[in-house]
Amino acid sequence: MALSTATVLAPTAGEFDATAYAELLPRVTVEPHTQTP
């Protein structure tokens, strides 16, 4: 998520905004998926 957002913020296709990525990455939380019956 952080990388895709940083890519959208970049002004040129194929690049990413490293500053935005570094700021957003700590906000990302990965949790295991649990099945709902």
A tleap script that builds the chain and sets N, CA, C and O, in Angstrom:
source leaprc.protein.ff14SB
mol = sequence {
  NMET ALA LEU SER THR ALA THR VAL LEU ALA
  PRO THR ALA GLY GLU PHE ASP ALA THR ALA
  TYR ALA GLU LEU LEU PRO ARG VAL THR VAL
  GLU PRO HIE THR GLN THR CPRO
}
set mol.1.N position { 0.822 -1.178 0.000 }
set mol.1.CA position { 0.000 0.000 0.000 }
set mol.1.C position { 0.873 1.251 0.000 }
set mol.1.O position { 0.627 2.189 -0.759 }
set mol.2.N position { 1.875 1.259 0.838 }
set mol.2.CA position { 2.737 2.442 0.911 }
set mol.2.C position { 3.465 2.659 -0.401 }
set mol.2.O position { 3.589 3.793 -0.865 }
set mol.3.N position { 3.951 1.574 -1.005 }
set mol.3.CA position { 4.675 1.714 -2.262 }
set mol.3.C position { 3.743 2.150 -3.378 }
set mol.3.O position { 4.129 2.989 -4.193 }
set mol.4.N position { 2.524 1.610 -3.449 }
set mol.4.CA position { 1.606 2.017 -4.511 }
set mol.4.C position { 1.206 3.483 -4.350 }
set mol.4.O position { 1.055 4.190 -5.347 }
set mol.5.N position { 1.036 3.947 -3.129 }
set mol.5.CA position { 0.719 5.359 -2.901 }
set mol.5.C position { 1.895 6.238 -3.286 }
set mol.5.O position { 1.710 7.287 -3.904 }
set mol.6.N position { 3.095 5.826 -2.931 }
set mol.6.CA position { 4.286 6.592 -3.289 }
set mol.6.C position { 4.478 6.627 -4.794 }
set mol.6.O position { 4.994 7.610 -5.325 }
set mol.7.N position { 4.071 5.567 -5.496 }
set mol.7.CA position { 4.171 5.535 -6.951 }
set mol.7.C position { 3.195 6.526 -7.566 }
set mol.7.O position { 3.541 7.223 -8.520 }
set mol.8.N position { 1.986 6.597 -7.038 }
set mol.8.CA position { 0.989 7.542 -7.549 }
set mol.8.C position { 1.447 8.979 -7.322 }
set mol.8.O position { 1.173 9.851 -8.147 }
set mol.9.N position { 2.136 9.233 -6.223 }
set mol.9.CA position { 2.604 10.583 -5.918 }
set mol.9.C position { 3.799 11.010 -6.765 }
set mol.9.O position { 4.105 12.200 -6.835 }
set mol.10.N position { 4.477 10.067 -7.406 }
set mol.10.CA position { 5.649 10.389 -8.212 }
set mol.10.C position { 5.225 11.103 -9.493 }
set mol.10.O position { 4.194 10.767 -10.075 }
set mol.11.N position { 6.006 12.078 -9.934 }
set mol.11.CA position { 5.632 12.837 -11.127 }
set mol.11.C position { 5.877 12.105 -12.447 }
set mol.11.O position { 5.306 12.485 -13.469 }
set mol.12.N position { 6.713 11.064 -12.448 }
set mol.12.CA position { 7.074 10.367 -13.678 }
set mol.12.C position { 6.698 8.899 -13.576 }
set mol.12.O position { 6.903 8.268 -12.539 }
set mol.13.N position { 6.142 8.355 -14.664 }
set mol.13.CA position { 5.766 6.938 -14.684 }
set mol.13.C position { 6.984 6.069 -14.415 }
set mol.13.O position { 8.069 6.339 -14.930 }
set mol.14.N position { 6.810 5.022 -13.606 }
set mol.14.CA position { 7.897 4.101 -13.313 }
set mol.14.C position { 8.747 4.508 -12.120 }
set mol.14.O position { 9.650 3.771 -11.723 }
set mol.15.N position { 8.471 5.663 -11.549 }
set mol.15.CA position { 9.219 6.123 -10.385 }
set mol.15.C position { 8.326 6.081 -9.158 }
set mol.15.O position { 7.121 5.853 -9.269 }
set mol.16.N position { 8.911 6.298 -7.991 }
set mol.16.CA position { 8.112 6.433 -6.776 }
set mol.16.C position { 8.727 7.511 -5.901 }
set mol.16.O position { 9.921 7.797 -5.990 }
set mol.17.N position { 7.909 8.097 -5.068 }
set mol.17.CA position { 8.335 9.168 -4.175 }
set mol.17.C position { 8.921 8.535 -2.915 }
set mol.17.O position { 8.181 8.084 -2.041 }
set mol.18.N position { 10.237 8.504 -2.825 }
set mol.18.CA position { 10.915 7.837 -1.709 }
set mol.18.C position { 10.578 8.490 -0.367 }
set mol.18.O position { 10.487 7.800 0.648 }
set mol.19.N position { 10.396 9.789 -0.354 }
set mol.19.CA position { 10.048 10.479 0.889 }
set mol.19.C position { 8.662 10.065 1.356 }
set mol.19.O position { 8.462 9.792 2.540 }
set mol.20.N position { 7.706 10.015 0.440 }
set mol.20.CA position { 6.347 9.588 0.786 }
set mol.20.C position { 6.352 8.135 1.247 }
set mol.20.O position { 5.667 7.786 2.209 }
set mol.21.N position { 7.119 7.289 0.566 }
set mol.21.CA position { 7.208 5.879 0.943 }
set mol.21.C position { 7.741 5.731 2.368 }
set mol.21.O position { 7.192 4.972 3.166 }
set mol.22.N position { 8.806 6.456 2.680 }
set mol.22.CA position { 9.402 6.378 4.021 }
set mol.22.C position { 8.429 6.882 5.086 }
set mol.22.O position { 8.426 6.385 6.212 }
set mol.23.N position { 7.607 7.863 4.731 }
set mol.23.CA position { 6.630 8.395 5.685 }
set mol.23.C position { 5.448 7.445 5.865 }
set mol.23.O position { 4.939 7.301 6.977 }
set mol.24.N position { 5.008 6.800 4.793 }
set mol.24.CA position { 3.821 5.949 4.841 }
set mol.24.C position { 4.090 4.540 5.364 }
set mol.24.O position { 3.221 3.946 6.003 }
set mol.25.N position { 5.261 4.006 5.107 }
set mol.25.CA position { 5.558 2.618 5.461 }
set mol.25.C position { 5.326 2.291 6.941 }
set mol.25.O position { 4.748 1.244 7.232 }
set mol.26.N position { 5.746 3.132 7.881 }
set mol.26.CA position { 5.504 2.798 9.290 }
set mol.26.C position { 4.019 2.742 9.663 }
set mol.26.O position { 3.662 2.175 10.696 }
set mol.27.N position { 3.165 3.319 8.839 }
set mol.27.CA position { 1.722 3.314 9.114 }
set mol.27.C position { 1.036 2.029 8.657 }
set mol.27.O position { -0.124 1.790 8.995 }
set mol.28.N position { 1.745 1.204 7.893 }
set mol.28.CA position { 1.160 -0.021 7.343 }
set mol.28.C position { 1.234 -1.136 8.378 }
set mol.28.O position { 2.282 -1.369 8.980 }
set mol.29.N position { 0.119 -1.821 8.579 }
set mol.29.CA position { 0.056 -2.958 9.483 }
set mol.29.C position { -0.405 -4.174 8.694 }
set mol.29.O position { -1.419 -4.121 7.998 }
set mol.30.N position { 0.335 -5.262 8.803 }
set mol.30.CA position { -0.034 -6.504 8.125 }
set mol.30.C position { -0.533 -7.476 9.181 }
set mol.30.O position { 0.164 -7.771 10.152 }
set mol.31.N position { -1.748 -7.968 8.978 }
set mol.31.CA position { -2.351 -8.907 9.915 }
set mol.31.C position { -2.791 -10.150 9.168 }
set mol.31.O position { -3.171 -10.064 8.000 }
set mol.32.N position { -2.747 -11.313 9.823 }
set mol.32.CA position { -3.197 -12.540 9.158 }
set mol.32.C position { -4.704 -12.484 8.896 }
set mol.32.O position { -5.471 -11.932 9.686 }
set mol.33.N position { -5.094 -13.053 7.798 }
set mol.33.CA position { -6.508 -13.123 7.436 }
set mol.33.C position { -7.177 -14.248 8.213 }
set mol.33.O position { -6.641 -15.354 8.285 }
set mol.34.N position { -8.327 -13.981 8.789 }
set mol.34.CA position { -9.069 -15.024 9.495 }
set mol.34.C position { -10.359 -15.304 8.741 }
set mol.34.O position { -11.047 -14.380 8.307 }
set mol.35.N position { -10.680 -16.576 8.590 }
set mol.35.CA position { -11.899 -16.989 7.894 }
set mol.35.C position { -13.121 -16.647 8.728 }
set mol.35.O position { -13.136 -16.861 9.940 }
set mol.36.N position { -14.128 -16.122 8.084 }
set mol.36.CA position { -15.402 -15.860 8.741 }
set mol.36.C position { -16.382 -16.945 8.315 }
set mol.36.O position { -16.566 -17.178 7.121 }
set mol.37.N position { -17.013 -17.609 9.280 }
set mol.37.CA position { -17.927 -18.708 8.902 }
set mol.37.C position { -19.118 -18.249 8.097 }
set mol.37.O position { -19.959 -19.064 7.717 }
savepdb mol mol.pdb
quit
